[in-house]
Amino acid sequence: MRTYWQTAPHMASLSEWQSNCWIQVTNPTDSDADYLEKELGIPDSFLPVISDIDERSRVDGENGWTLIILRIPYEKKERSRSPYITLPLGIIMKGDICITVCYYATNMMDDFILHYQKKEVISIDPIGMVFRFFLSSAVWYLELLEQIKLRIGQAKHELDVKDVDNKDIISLSRLQDCLTYFMTSMRGNETLLAKLRFKLKVREKDKELIEDTIIEMQQARESAVIYSNILDGTMDTYASIINNNMNTTVRTLTAISIIPMFPTLVASIYGMNVPNGWESYKLGFVVIVVVSVVVTVLLFWFFRHKHWI
């Protein structure tokens, strides 16, 4: 699906392409690909690169066209192993043409449009759009990191009020995967932004925007590192709890299995098929039973005193 957006003097939807407009392509169809490659003339190598979900942040050029790959955060709607991942957003530029291509519908792009529609007067050239996409991605990284923080807090609360099991540890591990995706993508975006500051012709009024973007990206990366460290500590703590619980259970079972061994030993000695002096004693059986019970009680008291059972 492709839509056209006027970017000066304000953000407004257009029915067809015009000069100095932004073309937004989401989950491109064959028709969209034909339009971009045949009518606008973008290189046919660009779209396969953008469709690769693992494509790293980078800038490339061909036949006068510039391709910028920006890694943006994405919250999965369906249930999956990792609730948050990062996706490549392709920004294609040449002259007054600015095209964004993403193979997923993301909240970030919808929020980007709504944000600039609320502004009464704006004037964004293609290069200015690039840096605004960087800023929007940093803001959304912070937004989803806050959600991850809440998930970590909720998981810790659930672990505090109930027994720890594998499902809880796996849930925390999935959040750790998300933070790893975020930190890797944000580092790549920061490196790319530093390169674009000198590669593109930046207008004077966009320099402050770039500084704000750098600050937001650093804050997002530092937050991700902090949450990752907290999550590592939490997972180590609960893994230790599981091991400690297992050790306690094994110790209890061992104590329970030891207690019957001594009465069994006494009865076995009495029951040996050899003379032992108790064969003709009328209270021999009673004495053996009493000794067995006393030994059992003493062993139970000893293990209970040691908190083994």
Secondary structure as a PSIPRED ss2 file (coil, helix, strand):
# PSIPRED VFORMAT (PSIPRED V4.0)

   1 M C   1.000  0.000  0.000
   2 R E   0.000  0.000  1.000
   3 T E   0.000  0.000  1.000
   4 Y E   0.000  0.000  1.000
   5 W E   0.000  0.000  1.000
   6 Q E   0.000  0.000  1.000
   7 T C   1.000  0.000  0.000
   8 A C   1.000  0.000  0.000
   9 P C   1.000  0.000  0.000
  10 H C   1.000  0.000  0.000
  11 M C   1.000  0.000  0.000
  12 A E   0.000  0.000  1.000
  13 S E   0.000  0.000  1.000
  14 L E   0.000  0.000  1.000
  15 S C   1.000  0.000  0.000
  16 E C   1.000  0.000  0.000
  17 W C   1.000  0.000  0.000
  18 Q C   1.000  0.000  0.000
  19 S C   1.000  0.000  0.000
  20 N C   1.000  0.000  0.000
  21 C E   0.000  0.000  1.000
  22 W E   0.000  0.000  1.000
  23 I E   0.000  0.000  1.000
  24 Q E   0.000  0.000  1.000
  25 V E   0.000  0.000  1.000
  26 T E   0.000  0.000  1.000
  27 N C   1.000  0.000  0.000
  28 P C   1.000  0.000  0.000
  29 T C   1.000  0.000  0.000
  30 D H   0.000  1.000  0.000
  31 S H   0.000  1.000  0.000
  32 D H   0.000  1.000  0.000
  33 A H   0.000  1.000  0.000
  34 D H   0.000  1.000  0.000
  35 Y H   0.000  1.000  0.000
  36 L H   0.000  1.000  0.000
  37 E H   0.000  1.000  0.000
  38 K H   0.000  1.000  0.000
  39 E H   0.000  1.000  0.000
  40 L C   1.000  0.000  0.000
  41 G C   1.000  0.000  0.000
  42 I C   1.000  0.000  0.000
  43 P C   1.000  0.000  0.000
  44 D C   1.000  0.000  0.000
  45 S C   1.000  0.000  0.000
  46 F H   0.000  1.000  0.000
  47 L H   0.000  1.000  0.000
  48 P H   0.000  1.000  0.000
  49 V H   0.000  1.000  0.000
  50 I H   0.000  1.000  0.000
  51 S H   0.000  1.000  0.000
  52 D C   1.000  0.000  0.000
  53 I C   1.000  0.000  0.000
  54 D C   1.000  0.000  0.000
  55 E C   1.000  0.000  0.000
  56 R C   1.000  0.000  0.000
  57 S C   1.000  0.000  0.000
  58 R E   0.000  0.000  1.000
  59 V E   0.000  0.000  1.000
  60 D E   0.000  0.000  1.000
  61 G E   0.000  0.000  1.000
  62 E E   0.000  0.000  1.000
  63 N C   1.000  0.000  0.000
  64 G C   1.000  0.000  0.000
  65 W E   0.000  0.000  1.000
  66 T E   0.000  0.000  1.000
  67 L E   0.000  0.000  1.000
  68 I E   0.000  0.000  1.000
  69 I E   0.000  0.000  1.000
  70 L E   0.000  0.000  1.000
  71 R E   0.000  0.000  1.000
  72 I E   0.000  0.000  1.000
  73 P E   0.000  0.000  1.000
  74 Y E   0.000  0.000  1.000
  75 E E   0.000  0.000  1.000
  76 K C   1.000  0.000  0.000
  77 K C   1.000  0.000  0.000
  78 E C   1.000  0.000  0.000
  79 R C   1.000  0.000  0.000
  80 S C   1.000  0.000  0.000
  81 R C   1.000  0.000  0.000
  82 S C   1.000  0.000  0.000
  83 P C   1.000  0.000  0.000
  84 Y E   0.000  0.000  1.000
  85 I E   0.000  0.000  1.000
  86 T E   0.000  0.000  1.000
  87 L E   0.000  0.000  1.000
  88 P E   0.000  0.000  1.000
  89 L E   0.000  0.000  1.000
  90 G E   0.000  0.000  1.000
  91 I E   0.000  0.000  1.000
  92 I E   0.000  0.000  1.000
  93 M E   0.000  0.000  1.000
  94 K E   0.000  0.000  1.000
  95 G C   1.000  0.000  0.000
  96 D C   1.000  0.000  0.000
  97 I E   0.000  0.000  1.000
  98 C E   0.000  0.000  1.000
  99 I E   0.000  0.000  1.000
 100 T E   0.000  0.000  1.000
 101 V E   0.000  0.000  1.000
 102 C E   0.000  0.000  1.000
 103 Y C   1.000  0.000  0.000
 104 Y C   1.000  0.000  0.000
 105 A C   1.000  0.000  0.000
 106 T C   1.000  0.000  0.000
 107 N H   0.000  1.000  0.000
 108 M H   0.000  1.000  0.000
 109 M H   0.000  1.000  0.000
 110 D H   0.000  1.000  0.000
 111 D H   0.000  1.000  0.000
 112 F H   0.000  1.000  0.000
 113 I H   0.000  1.000  0.000
 114 L H   0.000  1.000  0.000
 115 H H   0.000  1.000  0.000
 116 Y H   0.000  1.000  0.000
 117 Q H   0.000  1.000  0.000
 118 K H   0.000  1.000  0.000
 119 K C   1.000  0.000  0.000
 120 E C   1.000  0.000  0.000
 121 V C   1.000  0.000  0.000
 122 I C   1.000  0.000  0.000
 123 S C   1.000  0.000  0.000
 124 I C   1.000  0.000  0.000
 125 D C   1.000  0.000  0.000
 126 P H   0.000  1.000  0.000
 127 I H   0.000  1.000  0.000
 128 G H   0.000  1.000  0.000
 129 M H   0.000  1.000  0.000
 130 V H   0.000  1.000  0.000
 131 F H   0.000  1.000  0.000
 132 R H   0.000  1.000  0.000
 133 F H   0.000  1.000  0.000
 134 F H   0.000  1.000  0.000
 135 L H   0.000  1.000  0.000
 136 S H   0.000  1.000  0.000
 137 S H   0.000  1.000  0.000
 138 A H   0.000  1.000  0.000
 139 V H   0.000  1.000  0.000
 140 W H   0.000  1.000  0.000
 141 Y H   0.000  1.000  0.000
 142 L H   0.000  1.000  0.000
 143 E H   0.000  1.000  0.000
 144 L H   0.000  1.000  0.000
 145 L H   0.000  1.000  0.000
 146 E H   0.000  1.000  0.000
 147 Q H   0.000  1.000  0.000
 148 I H   0.000  1.000  0.000
 149 K H   0.000  1.000  0.000
 150 L H   0.000  1.000  0.000
 151 R H   0.000  1.000  0.000
 152 I H   0.000  1.000  0.000
 153 G H   0.000  1.000  0.000
 154 Q H   0.000  1.000  0.000
 155 A H   0.000  1.000  0.000
 156 K H   0.000  1.000  0.000
 157 H H   0.000  1.000  0.000
 158 E H   0.000  1.000  0.000
 159 L H   0.000  1.000  0.000
 160 D H   0.000  1.000  0.000
 161 V H   0.000  1.000  0.000
 162 K C   1.000  0.000  0.000
 163 D C   1.000  0.000  0.000
 164 V C   1.000  0.000  0.000
 165 D C   1.000  0.000  0.000
 166 N H   0.000  1.000  0.000
 167 K H   0.000  1.000  0.000
 168 D H   0.000  1.000  0.000
 169 I H   0.000  1.000  0.000
 170 I H   0.000  1.000  0.000
 171 S H   0.000  1.000  0.000
 172 L H   0.000  1.000  0.000
 173 S H   0.000  1.000  0.000
 174 R H   0.000  1.000  0.000
 175 L H   0.000  1.000  0.000
 176 Q H   0.000  1.000  0.000
 177 D H   0.000  1.000  0.000
 178 C H   0.000  1.000  0.000
 179 L H   0.000  1.000  0.000
 180 T H   0.000  1.000  0.000
 181 Y H   0.000  1.000  0.000
 182 F H   0.000  1.000  0.000
 183 M H   0.000  1.000  0.000
 184 T H   0.000  1.000  0.000
 185 S H   0.000  1.000  0.000
 186 M H   0.000  1.000  0.000
 187 R H   0.000  1.000  0.000
 188 G H   0.000  1.000  0.000
 189 N H   0.000  1.000  0.000
 190 E H   0.000  1.000  0.000
 191 T H   0.000  1.000  0.000
 192 L H   0.000  1.000  0.000
 193 L H   0.000  1.000  0.000
 194 A H   0.000  1.000  0.000
 195 K H   0.000  1.000  0.000
 196 L H   0.000  1.000  0.000
 197 R H   0.000  1.000  0.000
 198 F H   0.000  1.000  0.000
 199 K H   0.000  1.000  0.000
 200 L C   1.000  0.000  0.000
 201 K C   1.000  0.000  0.000
 202 V C   1.000  0.000  0.000
 203 R C   1.000  0.000  0.000
 204 E H   0.000  1.000  0.000
 205 K H   0.000  1.000  0.000
 206 D H   0.000  1.000  0.000
 207 K H   0.000  1.000  0.000
 208 E H   0.000  1.000  0.000
 209 L H   0.000  1.000  0.000
 210 I H   0.000  1.000  0.000
 211 E H   0.000  1.000  0.000
 212 D H   0.000  1.000  0.000
 213 T H   0.000  1.000  0.000
 214 I H   0.000  1.000  0.000
 215 I H   0.000  1.000  0.000
 216 E H   0.000  1.000  0.000
 217 M H   0.000  1.000  0.000
 218 Q H   0.000  1.000  0.000
 219 Q H   0.000  1.000  0.000
 220 A H   0.000  1.000  0.000
 221 R H   0.000  1.000  0.000
 222 E H   0.000  1.000  0.000
 223 S H   0.000  1.000  0.000
 224 A H   0.000  1.000  0.000
 225 V H   0.000  1.000  0.000
 226 I H   0.000  1.000  0.000
 227 Y H   0.000  1.000  0.000
 228 S H   0.000  1.000  0.000
 229 N H   0.000  1.000  0.000
 230 I H   0.000  1.000  0.000
 231 L H   0.000  1.000  0.000
 232 D H   0.000  1.000  0.000
 233 G H   0.000  1.000  0.000
 234 T H   0.000  1.000  0.000
 235 M H   0.000  1.000  0.000
 236 D H   0.000  1.000  0.000
 237 T H   0.000  1.000  0.000
 238 Y H   0.000  1.000  0.000
 239 A H   0.000  1.000  0.000
 240 S H   0.000  1.000  0.000
 241 I H   0.000  1.000  0.000
 242 I H   0.000  1.000  0.000
 243 N H   0.000  1.000  0.000
 244 N H   0.000  1.000  0.000
 245 N H   0.000  1.000  0.000
 246 M H   0.000  1.000  0.000
 247 N H   0.000  1.000  0.000
 248 T H   0.000  1.000  0.000
 249 T H   0.000  1.000  0.000
 250 V H   0.000  1.000  0.000
 251 R H   0.000  1.000  0.000
 252 T H   0.000  1.000  0.000
 253 L H   0.000  1.000  0.000
 254 T H   0.000  1.000  0.000
 255 A H   0.000  1.000  0.000
 256 I H   0.000  1.000  0.000
 257 S H   0.000  1.000  0.000
 258 I H   0.000  1.000  0.000
 259 I C   1.000  0.000  0.000
 260 P C   1.000  0.000  0.000
 261 M H   0.000  1.000  0.000
 262 F H   0.000  1.000  0.000
 263 P H   0.000  1.000  0.000
 264 T H   0.000  1.000  0.000
 265 L H   0.000  1.000  0.000
 266 V H   0.000  1.000  0.000
 267 A H   0.000  1.000  0.000
 268 S H   0.000  1.000  0.000
 269 I H   0.000  1.000  0.000
 270 Y H   0.000  1.000  0.000
 271 G C   1.000  0.000  0.000
 272 M C   1.000  0.000  0.000
 273 N C   1.000  0.000  0.000
 274 V C   1.000  0.000  0.000
 275 P C   1.000  0.000  0.000
 276 N C   1.000  0.000  0.000
 277 G C   1.000  0.000  0.000
 278 W C   1.000  0.000  0.000
 279 E C   1.000  0.000  0.000
 280 S C   1.000  0.000  0.000
 281 Y C   1.000  0.000  0.000
 282 K C   1.000  0.000  0.000
 283 L C   1.000  0.000  0.000
 284 G H   0.000  1.000  0.000
 285 F H   0.000  1.000  0.000
 286 V H   0.000  1.000  0.000
 287 V H   0.000  1.000  0.000
 288 I H   0.000  1.000  0.000
 289 V H   0.000  1.000  0.000
 290 V H   0.000  1.000  0.000
 291 V H   0.000  1.000  0.000
 292 S H   0.000  1.000  0.000
 293 V H   0.000  1.000  0.000
 294 V H   0.000  1.000  0.000
 295 V H   0.000  1.000  0.000
 296 T H   0.000  1.000  0.000
 297 V H   0.000  1.000  0.000
 298 L H   0.000  1.000  0.000
 299 L H   0.000  1.000  0.000
 300 F H   0.000  1.000  0.000
 301 W H   0.000  1.000  0.000
 302 F H   0.000  1.000  0.000
 303 F H   0.000  1.000  0.000
 304 R H   0.000  1.000  0.000
 305 H H   0.000  1.000  0.000
 306 K C   1.000  0.000  0.000
 307 H C   1.000  0.000  0.000
 308 W C   1.000  0.000  0.000
 309 I C   1.000  0.000  0.000
